[in-house]
Amino acid sequence: MGLSSYRMNAMIAVTDMIRATEFYEGKLGLSAARTDADGSKVYGSGGHESLVVYPSPDHAGSSTATLATWYVDDVERMVDQLTANGVTFEQYDGVLESGFDYGTDEKGISPRAGGGKVAWFKDPDGNLFAIEGDR
């Protein structure tokens, strides 16, 4: 059976829960499903509790990889909405070893190999996230 039949959560370390709350709730529009005793917040997404933001100053922002991706119907529309809320999208200019150009446009949107679009953004601690869709 393995783990494939069990739900999982993304765990995001941050340095400052007040600043994180302003970003995750104010800019991303997430609603906290609950706040735990340590001050961490659990956010729902897609009808499930799926994102845990917790205080851990020693570990916040230390990963350079994408930590979580939201799958949306319209990447352009979501980028516009989040940009209007103050989210800044990353700009990349590069080509993978396979020759695929993953460079972003002026909005921060990149084509996906195999179709679709993706755009990356960071929270105040530098944790990297993505929105993907339009397949």
C-alpha positions as YAML, in Angstrom:
chain: A
units: angstrom
residues:
- id: 1
  name: MET
  ca: [0.00, 0.00, 0.00]
- id: 2
  name: GLY
  ca: [2.78, 2.47, 0.79]
- id: 3
  name: LEU
  ca: [2.01, 6.13, 1.45]
- id: 4
  name: SER
  ca: [0.03, 6.89, -1.71]
- id: 5
  name: SER
  ca: [-3.35, 6.49, -0.01]
- id: 6
  name: TYR
  ca: [-2.58, 8.94, 2.80]
- id: 7
  name: ARG
  ca: [-2.97, 12.71, 2.81]
- id: 8
  name: MET
  ca: [0.14, 14.81, 3.33]
- id: 9
  name: ASN
  ca: [0.91, 18.41, 4.27]
- id: 10
  name: ALA
  ca: [3.64, 20.77, 3.14]
- id: 11
  name: MET
  ca: [5.55, 22.20, 6.13]
- id: 12
  name: ILE
  ca: [6.96, 25.71, 5.68]
- id: 13
  name: ALA
  ca: [9.42, 27.19, 8.18]
- id: 14
  name: VAL
  ca: [9.28, 30.97, 8.70]
- id: 15
  name: THR
  ca: [11.15, 33.44, 10.88]
- id: 16
  name: ASP
  ca: [8.22, 35.68, 11.87]
- id: 17
  name: MET
  ca: [4.65, 34.41, 12.17]
- id: 18
  name: ILE
  ca: [3.12, 37.91, 12.07]
- id: 19
  name: ARG
  ca: [4.86, 38.70, 8.79]
- id: 20
  name: ALA
  ca: [4.03, 35.21, 7.47]
- id: 21
  name: THR
  ca: [0.35, 35.65, 8.37]
- id: 22
  name: GLU
  ca: [0.27, 38.96, 6.50]
- id: 23
  name: PHE
  ca: [1.70, 37.22, 3.42]
- id: 24
  name: TYR
  ca: [-0.20, 33.92, 3.44]
- id: 25
  name: GLU
  ca: [-3.55, 35.40, 4.44]
- id: 26
  name: GLY
  ca: [-3.29, 38.97, 3.13]
- id: 27
  name: LYS
  ca: [-1.48, 38.41, -0.15]
- id: 28
  name: LEU
  ca: [-2.27, 34.79, -1.03]
- id: 29
  name: GLY
  ca: [-5.81, 34.87, 0.34]
- id: 30
  name: LEU
  ca: [-5.46, 31.65, 2.37]
- id: 31
  name: SER
  ca: [-7.64, 31.10, 5.43]
- id: 32
  name: ALA
  ca: [-6.23, 29.49, 8.54]
- id: 33
  name: ALA
  ca: [-8.13, 26.33, 9.41]
- id: 34
  name: ARG
  ca: [-6.54, 26.44, 12.85]
- id: 35
  name: THR
  ca: [-3.73, 27.91, 14.91]
- id: 36
  name: ASP
  ca: [-1.75, 25.46, 17.01]
- id: 37
  name: ALA
  ca: [-0.27, 26.02, 20.49]
- id: 38
  name: ASP
  ca: [3.22, 26.76, 19.11]
- id: 39
  name: GLY
  ca: [1.80, 29.58, 16.97]
- id: 40
  name: SER
  ca: [1.91, 27.60, 13.75]
- id: 41
  name: LYS
  ca: [-1.00, 27.97, 11.34]
- id: 42
  name: VAL
  ca: [-2.61, 25.28, 9.24]
- id: 43
  name: TYR
  ca: [-4.10, 26.50, 5.97]
- id: 44
  name: GLY
  ca: [-6.65, 24.78, 3.82]
- id: 45
  name: SER
  ca: [-6.32, 24.46, 0.08]
- id: 46
  name: GLY
  ca: [-8.49, 22.47, -2.30]
- id: 47
  name: GLY
  ca: [-10.83, 21.48, 0.53]
- id: 48
  name: HIS
  ca: [-8.13, 19.95, 2.74]
- id: 49
  name: GLU
  ca: [-5.76, 21.17, 5.41]
- id: 50
  name: SER
  ca: [-2.59, 21.08, 3.38]
- id: 51
  name: LEU
  ca: [-0.10, 23.84, 4.29]
- id: 52
  name: VAL
  ca: [1.46, 24.20, 7.72]
- id: 53
  name: VAL
  ca: [3.39, 27.41, 8.38]
- id: 54
  name: TYR
  ca: [5.43, 27.18, 11.57]
- id: 55
  name: PRO
  ca: [7.99, 29.31, 13.40]
- id: 56
  name: SER
  ca: [11.52, 28.02, 12.87]
- id: 57
  name: PRO
  ca: [13.96, 30.91, 12.33]
- id: 58
  name: ASP
  ca: [16.97, 28.60, 12.02]
- id: 59
  name: HIS
  ca: [15.47, 26.75, 9.03]
- id: 60
  name: ALA
  ca: [13.30, 29.31, 7.25]
- id: 61
  name: GLY
  ca: [14.09, 29.95, 3.60]
- id: 62
  name: SER
  ca: [16.99, 27.50, 3.45]
- id: 63
  name: SER
  ca: [15.66, 25.39, 0.57]
- id: 64
  name: THR
  ca: [16.25, 26.54, -3.00]
- id: 65
  name: ALA
  ca: [13.68, 24.12, -4.42]
- id: 66
  name: THR
  ca: [9.96, 24.69, -4.98]
- id: 67
  name: LEU
  ca: [8.28, 23.67, -1.72]
- id: 68
  name: ALA
  ca: [4.64, 23.57, -2.85]
- id: 69
  name: THR
  ca: [2.64, 24.11, -6.04]
- id: 70
  name: TRP
  ca: [-0.96, 25.21, -6.44]
- id: 71
  name: TYR
  ca: [-2.67, 23.83, -9.55]
- id: 72
  name: VAL
  ca: [-4.97, 26.46, -11.03]
- id: 73
  name: ASP
  ca: [-7.23, 26.70, -14.07]
- id: 74
  name: ASP
  ca: [-5.82, 29.98, -15.38]
- id: 75
  name: VAL
  ca: [-2.20, 30.85, -14.55]
- id: 76
  name: GLU
  ca: [-2.35, 34.29, -16.21]
- id: 77
  name: ARG
  ca: [-5.42, 35.31, -14.21]
- id: 78
  name: MET
  ca: [-3.95, 34.05, -10.93]
- id: 79
  name: VAL
  ca: [-0.63, 35.80, -11.56]
- id: 80
  name: ASP
  ca: [-2.53, 39.04, -12.23]
- id: 81
  name: GLN
  ca: [-4.59, 38.62, -9.05]
- id: 82
  name: LEU
  ca: [-1.62, 37.79, -6.83]
- id: 83
  name: THR
  ca: [0.48, 40.58, -8.36]
- id: 84
  name: ALA
  ca: [-2.34, 43.03, -7.54]
- id: 85
  name: ASN
  ca: [-2.16, 41.70, -3.94]
- id: 86
  name: GLY
  ca: [1.56, 42.52, -3.79]
- id: 87
  name: VAL
  ca: [3.11, 39.14, -4.66]
- id: 88
  name: THR
  ca: [6.28, 39.41, -6.76]
- id: 89
  name: PHE
  ca: [6.91, 36.65, -9.28]
- id: 90
  name: GLU
  ca: [10.39, 35.35, -9.99]
- id: 91
  name: GLN
  ca: [12.13, 36.04, -13.27]
- id: 92
  name: TYR
  ca: [14.20, 33.26, -14.81]
- id: 93
  name: ASP
  ca: [16.24, 33.11, -17.98]
- id: 94
  name: GLY
  ca: [17.59, 29.70, -18.75]
- id: 95
  name: VAL
  ca: [17.62, 26.52, -20.76]
- id: 96
  name: LEU
  ca: [17.55, 22.99, -19.34]
- id: 97
  name: GLU
  ca: [20.10, 20.38, -20.43]
- id: 98
  name: SER
  ca: [17.36, 18.91, -22.64]
- id: 99
  name: GLY
  ca: [17.27, 22.21, -24.54]
- id: 100
  name: PHE
  ca: [13.88, 23.31, -23.13]
- id: 101
  name: ASP
  ca: [13.73, 27.07, -22.53]
- id: 102
  name: TYR
  ca: [12.10, 27.71, -19.14]
- id: 103
  name: GLY
  ca: [12.63, 31.49, -19.22]
- id: 104
  name: THR
  ca: [9.80, 33.62, -17.90]
- id: 105
  name: ASP
  ca: [7.91, 36.43, -19.57]
- id: 106
  name: GLU
  ca: [7.50, 39.93, -18.10]
- id: 107
  name: LYS
  ca: [4.84, 38.64, -15.67]
- id: 108
  name: GLY
  ca: [7.03, 35.75, -14.47]
- id: 109
  name: ILE
  ca: [5.20, 33.03, -16.40]
- id: 110
  name: SER
  ca: [7.10, 30.18, -18.01]
- id: 111
  name: PRO
  ca: [5.94, 27.48, -20.43]
- id: 112
  name: ARG
  ca: [6.03, 23.93, -19.07]
- id: 113
  name: ALA
  ca: [7.66, 21.08, -20.92]
- id: 114
  name: GLY
  ca: [4.74, 19.04, -22.21]
- id: 115
  name: GLY
  ca: [2.33, 21.99, -22.11]
- id: 116
  name: GLY
  ca: [0.86, 24.38, -19.61]
- id: 117
  name: LYS
  ca: [2.36, 27.30, -17.73]
- id: 118
  name: VAL
  ca: [4.07, 27.84, -14.38]
- id: 119
  name: ALA
  ca: [5.03, 30.88, -12.32]
- id: 120
  name: TRP
  ca: [7.16, 30.97, -9.16]
- id: 121
  name: PHE
  ca: [7.08, 33.32, -6.18]
- id: 122
  name: LYS
  ca: [8.69, 33.52, -2.74]
- id: 123
  name: ASP
  ca: [7.33, 34.28, 0.68]
- id: 124
  name: PRO
  ca: [9.08, 36.90, 2.89]
- id: 125
  name: ASP
  ca: [11.61, 34.27, 4.07]
- id: 126
  name: GLY
  ca: [12.54, 33.19, 0.55]
- id: 127
  name: ASN
  ca: [10.55, 29.93, 0.55]
- id: 128
  name: LEU
  ca: [9.76, 29.15, -3.10]
- id: 129
  name: PHE
  ca: [6.25, 28.30, -4.34]
- id: 130
  name: ALA
  ca: [4.64, 27.84, -7.74]
- id: 131
  name: ILE
  ca: [1.30, 28.05, -9.47]
- id: 132
  name: GLU
  ca: [0.81, 25.78, -12.43]
- id: 133
  name: GLY
  ca: [-1.95, 25.01, -14.88]
- id: 134
  name: ASP
  ca: [-3.45, 25.66, -18.31]
- id: 135
  name: ARG
  ca: [-2.77, 22.18, -19.68]
...
